[in-house]
Amino acid sequence: MPLSRAEISTTSGERIINRLCKHWAHKLEVEHTQQDAKIVFPDMGTCLMHAEPDMLAVSIETLEEEHLDKLEGVVENHLQRMAKDEELVIVWQN
């Protein structure tokens, strides 16, 4: 399965996870705690997030290679929106 990861420097990881999971819970399968999240995108893949004091680790696993770029874009866009005024530098590694 195609996999992509990013380690994002931020002290707001828990807040971002909480906001993003509340946002997506209306239309996606979401499981989350204060520091961890799992979001399932039907027929596409899964996004896992883990917050550390100074970093947010994000991984995306997709069912098909062509879904990886799309989910990276969706997740990145939403992370930026949930971070509000904090500019996140997101570099995907796959």
N, C-alpha and C positions, 0 to 999 in steps of 0.2 A: 504494500500500500504506500502511495506517495506521502511523504512527510516533510513538513517545513517547521522551523523553529525560529523564535526571536527572543532575545533577552533585552528588555527595555529598561533603561535607567529611569527610575521614578521612585519617589517616596509616597506616592498616592495609589499604589497597586491595589490595596484592599478597597479603597473608595471606588476605583475604576471598575473592579470586578463587581462590586455591589450594584453600581448604577447600570452596568451593561447587562447583568443578569436580570435585573428588574425590567429593563427595556425589552429584552428578548423573550422573557417568560410568557409574554402574551401570545407568541406565535411559534415558539420552538420548545423542545424538551430541554430544560435547564435544571442542573443540580449544582448547588453552591453552598459553600461555607464562607466564613469571613476571608479565608486565604486561598481557597481553591474553587475552581469552577469547571464544569463540563457542559458544553453546549452541543447539541446534536442537530445537524442540518440534514433533514430527511433526504435520502437518495444522493447525498453529496459527501458528507464526512462529519468529523468531530473536531471541536476546538477545546483544548485544555489550557487552563491558566492557573498559575501559582504565584502568589504575592510574597515577596521577601521584603525586609525593611527598606531596601534601596533599589529593588528591581522587580519587574513583572516578567515572568517567564510564560511564553505563549507557544503552544504547539498545535499544528493543524495536521490532521491525518485525513486523507480523502480516499474515496473508493476508486476514482479514476484520475489519471494525471492531469487531464484538462480541467478538472475541478479545483486543483491546487491554486492556480493563479487567481481564479475568481474568489475563492474563500479568503485568500490572503488580502485581497482588495476590500472585501466586505468587512473582515475583522479589523483591518488597519483603519478604515474609515470610521468605524464605530468606536474604536479605542480613542482615536483623536477627538471625536465628538464628546465622549464621556470624560476626557481629561480636561475639558473646558479650556482655560487659559494656558495650561501647561503644554508646551510643544514637545511631543514625543518623537524620538528618533527610533524608527522601526526598520531593522535590516533583517530580512528573511534569509535563512540558511536552509538549503535543501539539497 
